[in-house]
Amino acid sequence: IDIKNLDIKINGAPFVFEFELPTLTKDIAFLKYVASKGKDIQSIDVLFYFTCRFLKKIIIDGEFLEVTDIELTENLFQRLDINRVTIINKHIDSQLSDIKTIRDLEVDPRVFFA
C-alpha cells in the first residue's frame, strides 16, 4: 500500500507532502512527543499525531523537511489552517480506502475534530 504525494500551494509556495505507512518506531516517537506535554496537551496535538504519523517529508519550495524533526514539523503543522489539514487528511484517507474496513476498527479520534 502506497500513499501518493500531495502537491498543494500555500500562500503561493509549492508544498509537496510525501507519505509513508507509519512504523512502530515513528508512532512511538510522535506519541512520546505529544504525551510529554502532560496536562497541557490540546486537541491540536492529537490531530498533529494522527496526521503526521503518515508523513515522510515535506518539500517546501524545493527545501526538504524530514518529519523525524518532530519539533520543527509541529511548528509547521501549527501554522497550517484547518482547511489545509483537512485536505491532507482526506488525501490520506482516500489513498488508504482499500483498507478502510481495517482502519475503521482502529480508534480514530480525528472524527471529533472534523
C-alpha positions in Angstrom: 0.0 0.0 0.0 1.4 3.4 -1.1 0.2 6.9 -0.3 0.9 9.1 -3.3 2.5 12.5 -2.8 0.2 15.5 -2.3 1.1 18.8 -4.1 -0.6 21.9 -2.9 0.2 25.6 -2.9 0.1 27.6 0.4 0.4 31.3 0.1 1.8 30.8 -3.4 4.6 28.5 -2.4 4.6 24.9 -3.7 4.4 22.3 -1.0 4.8 18.5 -1.6 3.8 16.2 1.2 5.5 12.8 0.9 3.8 9.9 2.8 4.7 6.5 4.1 2.9 4.0 6.2 3.6 4.5 9.9 6.2 2.4 11.6 6.1 1.4 15.2 9.3 3.4 15.9 7.8 6.5 14.3 4.5 6.1 16.1 6.2 5.8 19.5 8.4 8.8 18.8 5.4 11.0 17.9 3.3 9.6 20.9 6.1 10.3 23.3 6.5 13.9 22.0 2.8 14.6 22.3 2.5 12.8 25.7 5.4 14.9 27.0 3.0 17.9 27.1 1.2 16.2 30.0 -1.7 18.3 31.2 -1.0 20.9 28.5 -2.0 18.5 25.7 -4.6 20.0 23.4 -6.8 18.6 20.6 -4.4 20.1 18.0 -1.6 17.9 19.5 -3.7 14.8 18.9 -4.6 15.9 15.4 -0.9 16.5 14.8 -0.1 13.0 15.8 -2.8 11.4 13.7 -1.8 13.4 10.6 1.9 13.4 10.8 2.4 9.7 11.6 1.8 9.2 7.8 4.2 11.9 6.6 7.7 11.1 5.4 8.9 14.5 4.4 7.6 17.9 3.4 9.1 19.8 0.5 8.6 23.5 0.6 9.7 25.4 -2.5 12.4 22.8 -3.1 13.6 22.6 0.6 13.2 19.3 2.5 11.8 18.9 5.9 12.2 15.4 7.3 9.3 14.7 9.8 11.8 13.0 12.1 12.5 16.5 13.2 9.2 16.4 15.2 9.6 19.8 16.8 10.1 21.6 13.5 7.3 19.5 11.9 4.9 20.6 14.7 5.9 24.2 14.3 5.0 24.0 10.6 1.8 22.0 11.3 0.6 24.6 13.8 0.8 27.3 11.1 -1.4 25.4 8.6 -5.0 26.4 8.6 -7.6 23.8 9.3 -8.6 23.6 5.6 -5.1 22.5 4.6 -5.0 20.0 7.4 -8.4 18.6 6.2 -7.0 18.4 2.6 -4.0 16.4 3.9 -6.2 14.0 6.0 -8.7 13.5 3.2 -5.8 12.6 0.9 -4.5 10.1 3.4 -8.0 8.6 3.8 -8.6 8.4 0.0 -5.2 6.7 -0.5 -6.0 4.1 2.2 -9.6 3.5 1.0 -8.7 -0.1 0.1 -8.1 -0.9 3.7 -11.0 1.2 5.1 -12.6 -1.8 6.8 -9.4 -2.4 8.8 -8.9 1.3 9.5 -12.5 1.5 10.8 -11.5 -1.0 13.5 -8.8 1.4 14.7 -9.9 4.2 17.1 -9.6 7.4 15.1 -10.3 10.5 17.3 -10.0 12.8 14.2 -13.7 12.4 13.8 -14.1 14.7 16.8 -12.1 17.4 15.2 -13.8 17.5 11.7 
